[in-house]
Amino acid sequence: MQPIAASELIINKRGAIYHLNCRPEEIAGTIITVGDPDRVKEVSKYFDTVEVRNQHREFITHTGYIGKKRISCVSTGIGPDNIDIVMNELDALVNIDLTTRTIKEKLSSLQIIRVGTSGSLQKEIPVDSWVASSHGLGLDNLMNYYLHNNNEEEKQLLQAFNTHTQMNTGVSAPYISNAGMNLLKHFVEGFHQGITVTCPGFYGPQGRVLRMGLTQPKLIDQLTSFTFGQHRISNFEMETAAIYGMGKVLGHQTVSLSAIVANRISKEFSKDGDAAVDQLIKKTLNIISNQI
């Protein structure tokens, strides 16, 4: 097997992968990802012990224990472009020998749990509630740069979405991936479930109008009204579909959990989004340490 070139897999002077600045022994098999770098400490403050604290740019990693359960929390920054970096580098840390630069014969599967914020697209999913994403539907195009396959349900969902929105003939080539079922099954009680749409931006790509006109002025209505069997779009944000798509290709279990801080239908915004996120963090850590 040919080694991966230094220009393709960048390793720093301390033997850590470039963007995350982590060595393989510094990450756990169960990883919480958060967009906001300041949120990492809001997760790790509930660890019993913290053994690793790394930082490079917006990528902060804390690894520690709750009881006997080893957990890492990694900040990704905002958007699918950053998810491309984080997912590839997390995978490399467990599945590529950084010394020989070769892929390991025995591959490892990580448990990756996104904890973030989101906007609801259904009136009955109120602010300060939580969503566990059954699927990630990407309008960001990231997975169109990678070879990937869909199961039959995903193909039907995507076809129905494209027919409903016609977005595949305009600004995007939507893609879809489901959650890791072995993780999603733990996040049922207290959670709404639905399809989460991932957008490549916060303003126009999520239907917000400030000073620029939109090419997709009916986006919110199209997303809210979409149904396929029992499936509907519950919320949208900027990372889930990229995590699900890359996780599926790389063989990792993924689930995305969102605290709803805005309801785009009722036009409400949470009065205390930090509290909703904190409660979600505590709920997630309790499930991870006791059930996963």
CORGIHU-V734899 format. One record per run of one state. SS is the DSSP state (2 for helix, 1 for strand, 0 for the rest). FROM is the first residue (numbers start at 0). TO is the last residue. If there is no record, write none. Layout:
BEGIN
ss = {SS;SS}
from = {FROM;FROM}
to = {TO;TO}
END
This chain:
BEGIN
ss = {0;1;0;1;0;1;0;2;0;1;0;2;0;1;0;1;0;1;0;2;1;0;1;0;1;0;1;0;2;0;2;0;2;0;1;0;2;0;1;0;2;0;2;0;1;0;1;0;2;0;1;0;1;0;2;0}
from = {0;10;11;16;17;21;22;23;26;29;34;38;44;48;56;58;66;68;75;79;95;97;101;103;110;120;129;138;141;145;151;165;166;169;174;178;180;184;191;198;203;206;218;225;226;228;230;237;239;250;252;263;267;269;272;291}
to = {9;10;15;16;20;21;22;25;28;33;37;43;47;55;57;65;67;74;78;94;96;100;102;109;119;128;137;140;144;150;164;165;168;173;177;179;183;190;197;202;205;217;224;225;227;229;236;238;249;251;262;266;268;271;290;291}
END
